[in-house]
Amino acid sequence: MSTVQISAADVNKLRQQTGAGMMDCKKALTEANGDFEAAIDYLRKKGAKVAASRSDRDSNEGVVIAKTTADGKKGIIVEVNCETDFVAKNADFVAFAQAVADKAVESNASTIEELTAQELDGAKISDLIIDQTGKIGEKIGVSKFETLSADKVVAYIHGNYRLAVLVGFNQDAAGLDEAGKDVAMQIAAMSPVGVDKEDVDSRVIEREMEIAKEQIRAEGKPEAMIEKIAAGKLNKFYKEQTLLNQEFVKDSSKDIRKFLDETSKGLTVTAFKRVALGA
């Protein structure tokens, strides 16, 4: 047992450095005989033990953050998870997730592994996650990481960090910040399966056609009419499920394609990313 006197000032200093609780800091300094580096190592080991003990826990709460670079040419979405809604709303946890998202914007990382290998305040993000686990006592982790590049990328966060969207456009047109947000909100609300018809997976199309044909047969329609009626149902599917063909939620007199063309001639969406918490 340490014979070194641990002052309140020392405990506070370690708390400022690590963010750990007061009693944990006092115990760490006591165990380390007042050695700050050893005390930090002690706290990190404690975090690793907590992380190991909670490895089988579900961490479906957390925050989803979308950000873009200053020039608006690149955007990222990061989902940082915890176990409870209480922690997800904690200011320190949100600040940590924001810092991870900022590093994602700065870096050239394209995978979660590359992102968590980045350094933040002198430590790898993967190590900081372990530290956070030790401090909070919940399983913490990065579960999703998306990037998008375009002539203009607009980011949108919906529902108190529960859902985030990136939208890429083929030009950086005047008024696109506002129009782009409208399109991002459309994606958040309507969850399209693709930008246009060509983006829909062929397997999805086959499944929709088969469902349509079975429905038509069940209605007793003549076999000769089935193909034509099914094609009409497929067009309705495209109108409801592909972004450019969807009815604009703010003005039902036009679809998204027309809305964008009215904003700037030839303006269109090149790609989008939509990430919902825990999905």
C-alpha positions, 0 to 999 in steps of 0.5 A: 500500500502506498505511503505517499500522501495523495492530495485533492489537487493531484486527484483533480489533475488526474481527473482533468487528464483522463476524465475518470471519476474522482474515486477511480483517480484517487485509487489509481494514484494510491496504487501508483504511489503518486506516479501520474503516468503509472496512474494513467496506465492503471486507469487504462488497464481498468478500462480494458478489463471493463471492455473485456467483461462487457464484450458480449453486451449489446450496444445499440444506443449512441449517436450518429454524426454527419459532417463535411469538409470545409469545401463541401467536397467530402462528407462522413457519417460515424455511428458511435455506440453505447449501451443506454440512452442515458449515456447517449445523451451525456455531454461528454459521450457526445463530445467524444463522438464529435471528436471522432467524427472530426478526425474522420473528416480530417483523415483519409480513412475509409474503413472503421479499422483505419479510422480507429487507428487514427490518433486523437490527442496523442492516442489511438481512437481504439485506445480512447474507446477502451478508456471511455469504456472504463470511465463510463462502465458501458461497452463503447464502439464505432459500428458504422463509418461511411464516406461520400465525395462529390462536387457538393456534399450536404450533411444532415442529422435528424432526431437528436443524433438518431439518424444521419444523411449525406447527399452528393450532388453533381454541381455546387450550385447557388442555393444548394445548401438549403435545397440540399438539406430539403433532399437530405430530409426527404431521404431521412423521411422516405428512405429510398432504396436508390437514387434512380431506377438503375440503382435498384438491385436486380434481385429487388426488381425480380422480387417486386415483379414476382409479388406483383404477378402473384397479386394480379393472378390472385385477383383473377386477371387474364394471364395475357394482361399479367406482364403489362399490369406487373410492369405498371406496378413496378413503375409505381415501386420506382416512383415510391422507392427511388429518390429522383422519382419520389414525390417531393414531400414539401411540394407534391406537385413535383418529384425530386428530379424536377425540384433539383432541375428548378433549383439549378439546370441539370442539378442531380444527386450522384449518391447518398448515404443514410445511417439510422442508429442501431439499424 
